[in-house]
């Protein structure tokens, strides 16, 4: 089985596997990074945004991601503190209550925890304790019904 390489000269191509690039791997690809600030308040993401890393901070407003198809994923990374709490939630085809959010519960109050995951709603970056590098990963596991959220604290 070959390995797949992506580079600026050849684009996407196959080559024989090596110790550095074992068989069945993909190398050389990059993640797309998108900054979401106050100028993009109330941001609605699309299927084309799947797989991106979103840098959020300052005056970023609510962010809604699509839940209509399984497989959508995104990573939200705080660049510093927020002026107001930032809610990241899924846009359900029917109602928000139809979507089950599962993940690590960090506490009952977003003002004392960096990111709070709330079943049926999504996640909230608090204002006072968020630090640069605090991260929220989102994966839609089942269309319109199941979302996995994972958080990591920078410190």
C-alpha positions, 0 to 999 in steps of 0.5 A, a space after each residue: 500500500 502506498 502513502 499519499 503526499 500533498 505538496 505545493 509542486 505536485 499537489 496530491 500524489 502517491 509514492 512508495 511507503 517509507 519509515 517516515 511516511 508509512 503505508 496508508 498515511 497522508 502527509 503534507 496536508 495543512 489545517 485551515 485556520 479561520 479567525 472569528 472575532 467581533 466582525 463575525 459576530 453571530 457566525 453560522 458555519 457551513 458544511 464547508 467549514 468542517 475540519 477547520 480550526 477557529 480562533 475565537 476571542 474578544 467580541 466573538 458572538 454566538 457561533 452555530 455549526 451545522 448538525 444536519 449531516 454526521 461527520 462535521 467537526 471543528 476545533 475552537 481555540 480561545 485567543 484570550 479573554 472574551 468581552 461576553 460569554 461565547 456560546 457555540 451550539 448546533 443548529 438542529 433541523 427540528 428543535 435544539 431539544 432534539 439534539 443530545 450534546 455529550 462531553 466533559 462537564 466542567 461545572 455548573 457556572 461558565 463564569 468560574 470554568 473556562 468552557 461549560 458543556 450544557 446538554 441540549 445546548 452546546 458549550 459556553 466559553 466563560 468571560 473571566 477565566 478563559 485563557 489563550 489556548 483553551 480548546 473546544 472540539 466538536 464532532 457531529 456523530 449522528 445527524 440532528 441528534 448526537 454531538 460530541 464535545 471535548 474541552 482542554 484547558 491551556 494550563 
